[in-house]
Every structure is written in structure tokens, then in C-alpha cells.
Amino acid sequence: MIKRIAAAAFVVVLSFAVLRAHVIVTPRESAPGAEQLYTVRVPTEGTVPTASIELDIPAGLHVMKVTTGEGFSFDVKKDGDRIVSITWKREIKPKEFALFTFTAHNPSSGALRWNAHQTFADGSMRHWTGERGTPDPASMTTIVAKDAPAAAPSADPAHQHADPAHKQ
């Protein structure tokens, strides 16, 4: 009986974790003016595979290179010479996630808000553009000088992530 209760609790917790998954851009903090490698983690929470993810590039950030890889393609949108969005195309099956990377030159200060637009195989979309604590939060990176005190960890449980084994 105790094993059944424990198993049921595990399934409920796992289901909650999957429902709370969202597009994350790391690192959460970076240095002003740094050349930074950013990683975009894209999960598929539901039963329909992800087909693509479009990431809006925050003002003041200058993308230098988008990393290529097997099993996916990407397109960029530009305003003049500046990349303003990157769209990666790859099938990401339910309960799996994919990682995409790019290198950019940081602005001198501020916070980078990563609005993302996830398109699923059935044509539906999910927009990760909300504030922290909302159902569809945008990921954030804070530009912090080395002398500045480190930001406190997020108290928002939606931003506390374990990195379980995954398939790509």
C-alpha cells in the first residue's frame, strides 16, 4: 500500500514538473560587454511534438554566431545587419527537449528578456512572453558586473530546474 501511494505521488510530481517546463535561456547572469555562449532549452510538455522555436533577440544584444548541428536547421531575421530573431526547426518529441546555442556580445547593462514562440506539429503555438510567475514566462538573463553582488536565487518554483537525462 505504501509503495502504491509513493508511486502515485511520484507520478503527480513528475506530471507537475512536465506541466511547468518552459523555454529557458542560460546563463541567468552574464558580464557586461562579454562574448557569451547562450543555450536555449526547448521542452515539449504536451502530446504534440514541437516543430520549431523562434527566439526574439533582446535590444542591445548582438548575435555573432548561431551554432549549427545535426538534426535541425535555423533561420535568422535581421534588421539591417543585426539579428533580431532566430528560428530553429526540429522535431522535439513529447517529454523530450532539445538544446540550441548561439554566441552574442552582451550590452553594457540591464536585463535580457528572451521572448520565445514555440510552434507544434499541429500548427498550434505557445508564446513564452509573460512575466515571472505567469503560466508562460519569458526567460531572463541579468547583466551583472563582476563587482556587483550576485542576484538571489529565484523564489519562483517555475524557475527552479533540475536537468534530468534527456534525449536529443
C-alpha positions as CSV (number, residue, x, y, z in Angstrom):
1,M,0.0,0.0,0.0
2,I,2.8,2.4,0.9
3,K,4.6,1.6,-2.4
4,R,1.4,2.4,-4.3
5,I,1.0,5.8,-2.6
6,A,4.6,6.6,-3.2
7,A,4.3,5.6,-6.8
8,A,1.2,7.8,-7.2
9,A,2.9,10.7,-5.6
10,F,5.9,10.3,-7.9
11,V,3.6,10.4,-11.0
12,V,1.8,13.5,-9.7
13,V,5.1,15.3,-9.0
14,L,6.5,14.2,-12.4
15,S,3.3,15.4,-14.2
16,F,3.6,18.8,-12.4
17,A,7.2,19.2,-13.4
18,V,6.4,18.4,-17.1
19,L,3.5,20.9,-17.0
20,R,5.8,23.6,-15.5
21,A,8.5,23.1,-18.1
22,H,9.2,26.1,-20.4
23,V,11.7,27.5,-22.7
24,I,14.9,28.5,-20.8
25,V,17.9,30.6,-21.9
26,T,21.1,30.2,-19.9
27,P,23.1,31.6,-18.3
28,R,20.8,33.5,-15.9
29,E,23.6,36.1,-15.3
30,S,26.4,37.3,-17.6
31,A,29.0,40.0,-17.6
32,P,28.6,43.4,-19.3
33,G,30.2,43.5,-22.8
34,A,31.1,39.9,-22.6
35,E,31.1,37.5,-25.6
36,Q,28.7,34.9,-24.2
37,L,27.6,31.4,-25.3
38,Y,23.9,31.2,-24.7
39,T,22.0,27.9,-24.6
40,V,18.3,27.6,-25.4
41,R,16.5,24.6,-23.8
42,V,13.2,23.8,-25.5
43,P,11.0,21.1,-24.0
44,T,7.8,19.6,-25.4
45,E,5.4,19.4,-22.5
46,G,2.2,18.0,-24.1
47,T,1.4,15.2,-26.5
48,V,2.1,17.1,-29.8
49,P,5.8,17.3,-30.9
50,T,7.5,20.7,-31.2
51,A,8.2,21.7,-34.8
52,S,10.1,25.0,-34.3
53,I,11.1,27.7,-31.8
54,E,11.5,31.3,-32.6
55,L,13.6,33.4,-30.1
56,D,13.4,37.2,-30.2
57,I,16.9,38.7,-29.6
58,P,16.7,41.5,-27.0
59,A,17.7,45.0,-28.0
60,G,21.4,45.8,-27.3
61,L,22.5,42.1,-27.7
62,H,24.5,41.4,-30.9
63,V,24.4,37.8,-32.1
64,M,27.8,36.9,-33.6
65,K,27.2,33.2,-34.4
66,V,24.4,30.6,-34.4
67,T,25.8,27.1,-33.8
68,T,24.9,24.5,-36.4
69,G,24.2,20.9,-35.7
70,E,22.7,17.7,-37.0
71,G,19.0,17.1,-37.0
72,F,17.9,20.8,-37.1
73,S,18.1,23.9,-39.2
74,F,17.8,27.5,-38.4
75,D,16.8,30.8,-40.0
76,V,17.6,34.4,-38.8
77,K,15.6,37.6,-39.2
78,K,17.6,40.8,-39.5
79,D,17.0,44.5,-39.1
80,G,19.9,45.9,-41.1
81,D,23.0,43.9,-40.0
82,R,21.5,43.0,-36.6
83,I,19.9,39.6,-36.0
84,V,16.6,40.2,-34.3
85,S,15.3,36.6,-34.1
86,I,16.5,33.1,-34.6
87,T,14.1,30.2,-35.6
88,W,15.3,26.7,-35.0
89,K,13.4,23.9,-36.8
90,R,13.5,20.4,-35.3
91,E,11.0,17.8,-34.2
92,I,11.1,17.5,-30.4
93,K,9.0,14.6,-29.3
94,P,6.7,14.8,-26.2
95,K,8.5,14.6,-22.9
96,E,11.9,15.4,-24.6
97,F,13.8,18.6,-25.0
98,A,16.5,20.0,-27.3
99,L,19.4,22.4,-26.8
100,F,20.4,25.1,-29.3
101,T,23.3,27.5,-28.8
102,F,24.5,30.9,-30.1
103,T,27.2,33.3,-29.3
104,A,26.4,37.0,-28.7
105,H,28.1,40.2,-27.4
106,N,26.3,41.5,-24.3
107,P,25.1,45.1,-23.8
108,S,26.8,47.1,-21.0
109,S,24.0,46.7,-18.5
110,G,20.4,45.7,-18.0
111,A,18.3,42.6,-18.3
112,L,17.8,40.5,-21.3
113,R,14.2,39.3,-21.8
114,W,14.0,36.2,-24.0
115,N,10.6,36.1,-25.7
116,A,10.1,32.7,-27.4
117,H,7.4,31.4,-29.7
118,Q,7.0,27.6,-29.8
119,T,5.2,26.1,-32.8
120,F,3.9,22.5,-32.6
121,A,3.4,19.9,-35.3
122,D,-0.3,20.6,-35.4
123,G,0.2,24.3,-36.0
124,S,-0.7,25.4,-32.5
125,M,1.7,27.9,-30.7
126,R,2.7,28.7,-27.2
127,H,4.2,32.2,-26.6
128,W,6.8,32.3,-23.7
129,T,6.5,36.1,-23.2
130,G,4.9,36.5,-19.8
131,E,6.3,37.9,-16.6
132,R,7.9,35.7,-13.9
133,G,5.2,33.8,-12.1
134,T,2.8,33.6,-15.0
135,P,1.9,30.4,-16.8
136,D,4.1,31.3,-19.9
137,P,7.1,33.3,-18.5
138,A,9.9,34.6,-20.7
139,S,13.3,33.6,-19.6
140,M,15.6,36.3,-18.3
141,T,19.3,37.0,-18.2
142,T,20.7,39.8,-16.0
143,I,23.8,41.6,-17.0
144,V,25.9,41.9,-13.8
145,A,29.3,43.5,-13.3
146,K,31.8,41.2,-11.5
147,D,32.0,43.6,-8.6
148,A,28.2,43.6,-8.1
149,P,26.7,41.2,-5.5
150,A,25.2,38.1,-7.0
151,A,21.4,38.1,-7.5
152,A,19.4,36.0,-5.0
153,P,18.1,32.7,-6.4
154,S,14.6,32.9,-7.8
155,A,11.9,32.1,-5.3
156,D,9.6,31.2,-8.2
157,P,9.3,27.4,-8.4
158,A,8.8,27.6,-12.1
159,H,12.5,28.8,-12.4
160,Q,14.0,26.0,-10.3
161,H,15.1,23.3,-12.7
162,A,16.8,20.0,-12.4
163,D,18.5,18.9,-15.6
164,P,17.3,15.3,-15.9
165,A,18.7,12.9,-18.5
166,H,17.3,13.7,-21.9
167,K,17.2,12.6,-25.5
168,Q,18.1,14.8,-28.3
